[in-house]
Amino acid sequence: MTHASPLVPAAELVRRNGVRFPRESEDYRRARDALLAEEIELRRHIERVAEQRRALPPGPEVVGDYRFMGEDGPTDLAGLFGDKPTLVTYSYMFGPQRERPCPMCTSLLSAWDGEARDIGQRVALAIIARSPIERLLTFKRERGWRHLKLYSDLDGHFSRDYRAIGDNGGDEPAFNVFTRRDGRMRLFWAGEMEGATADPGQDPRGAPDLMPIWTVLDCVPEGRGTDWYPKLDYAD
């Protein structure tokens, strides 16, 4: 049995860092070093959470007969795995009742489109919505997505069972991870940080956040802000 080496205290790593910028003040460096220590602890906490997630016991077995339509025709949940033992699904807020898809979901998926082939080396990735496949593919072309695999949930059963339909019947975003081991499909983990778990003054968000845009905006003085929203079209 191997044991991880003990971690060097964050304060010592900060001391070893030694970064300085031209004309920075002592006040700035002290505050930046204190922040760096917190950033190191955050990195370590993220890894602890990931380890705890990976150590989950077997999740509930998938027993529903879920049917989807993709670009290449009909398939079931097992078909979404392809040759991978793990499947990541994102339920996209673009149901048939919507004239246009959710701009926030679209922003997320636009970032993922550039990562889809890299993700696909490790796991299968499927984007699922309740609109007909023709409608999904029309928007895929409009947005310029090249690599995401989109699927229509033909009867809505998957969306309802895996928390992509709200109590009012409307769309909800849902992030689910499934495994296929020894012939059995199971839910491994699902995002559960929604309205009931939100902190005051914040929109419901997961941790780590799935959207790269927030990682960037959390590093700037303006922060995430509350007076803007992603757009579906930036032509104007």
CORGICOR-V80570 format. One record per pair of residues at least 12 apart in sequence whose ideal C-beta (glycine too) atoms are under 6 Angstrom apart, sorted by the first residue. I is the first residue (numbers start at 0). J is the second residue. D is the distance in whole Angstrom. If there is no record, write none. Layout:
[[I | J | D] [I | J | D]]
//
This chain:
[[9 | 36 | 4] [9 | 39 | 4] [9 | 40 | 5] [10 | 36 | 6] [12 | 39 | 6] [13 | 32 | 5] [13 | 35 | 5] [13 | 36 | 5] [52 | 188 | 6] [57 | 185 | 6] [58 | 185 | 5] [58 | 186 | 4] [58 | 187 | 5] [59 | 186 | 5] [60 | 183 | 6] [60 | 185 | 5] [61 | 184 | 4] [63 | 156 | 6] [63 | 160 | 6] [65 | 156 | 6] [65 | 157 | 4] [66 | 153 | 5] [67 | 150 | 4] [68 | 132 | 4] [68 | 151 | 4] [68 | 153 | 6] [69 | 150 | 5] [79 | 125 | 5] [80 | 123 | 5] [80 | 179 | 5] [81 | 123 | 5] [83 | 122 | 5] [83 | 123 | 4] [84 | 179 | 5] [85 | 122 | 4] [85 | 178 | 5] [86 | 123 | 5] [86 | 177 | 5] [87 | 122 | 5] [87 | 124 | 5] [87 | 176 | 5] [88 | 125 | 5] [88 | 127 | 6] [88 | 175 | 5] [89 | 126 | 5] [89 | 174 | 6] [90 | 127 | 5] [90 | 158 | 6] [90 | 163 | 3] [90 | 173 | 4] [91 | 104 | 5] [91 | 126 | 5] [91 | 128 | 4] [92 | 104 | 5] [92 | 170 | 4] [92 | 172 | 6] [93 | 128 | 4] [93 | 130 | 5] [94 | 129 | 4] [94 | 170 | 5] [95 | 129 | 6] [95 | 130 | 5] [99 | 231 | 6] [102 | 229 | 4] [102 | 231 | 5] [103 | 229 | 6] [104 | 172 | 6] [105 | 231 | 6] [106 | 229 | 4] [107 | 210 | 5] [110 | 211 | 5] [112 | 144 | 4] [112 | 146 | 5] [112 | 147 | 5] [115 | 146 | 4] [115 | 147 | 5] [116 | 146 | 5] [125 | 148 | 6] [125 | 150 | 6] [126 | 147 | 5] [126 | 149 | 5] [127 | 150 | 5] [127 | 152 | 5] [129 | 152 | 5] [129 | 155 | 6] [129 | 158 | 6] [131 | 151 | 6] [132 | 151 | 4] [135 | 149 | 5] [161 | 173 | 6] [161 | 175 | 5] [174 | 190 | 4] [175 | 189 | 5] [176 | 188 | 5] [190 | 205 | 5] [192 | 205 | 5]]
//
